[in-house]
Amino acid sequence: MKLGTAIKRIVKVNPEQFRIRLQYTDGFQGEVDLSFLFGAPKSKPLVLEILRGDLFGRCFIESGALAWPNGYELCPDAVRQWIEQGKHRAA
């Protein structure tokens, strides 16, 4: 996996299953299942805020990272690794 590749765009969001299909600047495309973060948020205040505010579907790309209106961001390299390793459903 090449590190430092930014997310170019969000292709599709499935807020019911916490899945997001992404396209990267190098053309790679895949779907990540974020239910491991959003399905059991426990003591993650920013994740809880997204869930309480029904904000999951309002994600966007900021400086190549996956972000939400409350300031929560996920590293594009980590998300890509989750997709490529197949742990979170590669597409």
N, C-alpha and C positions, 0 to 999 in steps of 0.2 A: 504494500500500500504506500502510495506517495503521500507524504505529509504536506500540509500547507495548502491544500486545495480547498477553495471556498465553495459554499453552496451558492448556486446561481439563482434557483427559483424553487418555489413550492409548487409541485404539480397537483397534488390532491391531499386533502386532509379528511380523515375519518375520526371525528371527535368521540364517537361512541366506543370505538375500540382503541383509541389513543395511537393511531397509526398516521404516519405522514410519508408521502412519496416525494422525494427530493431529486433535483438535478444539480450536479456539480459543474463547475466551470470547465472541467476537462471532458464533459460529456457523460460521465458515469451517472446512472440513475438507479435508484432503489427505494424500497419502502422500509421504514424503521418502525418497529413496534415499541412504543414508549410506555406500555402498561406497567413495566417494572418500576417506572418512576411515578407515574400518575395513578396507577391502580392501588398502590399502598403508600401514600405519601408520608404517613407517620409524623415525623417531626421536621418536615421540610416546609418552612413557612411560605416560601415563594410558590411552591407547588400547590399548597393548600389554598393560597390566594387565587391562583389560576382556576382551581376547581370550584371554589365558592363563587367566583365571579363569572363562571361559565366562559372562560377566556381561551380554552385550548384551541378552538377553531380560529382564533384571531392571531395566530402565530405569523411571523414575518421574517424576512432576512435582513439582518443588520450587520454590515461589515463582513459578510460571508458566513455569519453564524445564524443558527436558528434561535429566534428570540420571541418573547411575549411582551405585551404592553406593561407589565409590572416590573420589567427589568431582568427577568430570568432568561438566561442564555445557555445554549449547549454548544460546545466546541464542535466545529464541523469535522475535525479529524476523528473525534470520539464517535460521533454519529455514524460516520462512514465505516469505521472499524466495526461497529455493531452490525451494520448492514452486511459488510463483506464476510464477517465471521459466521453469519447465518444465525446468530443467537436471537436476533430480533427480526427475523423474516426478510431475507434478501429477496429482491424481485428482479 
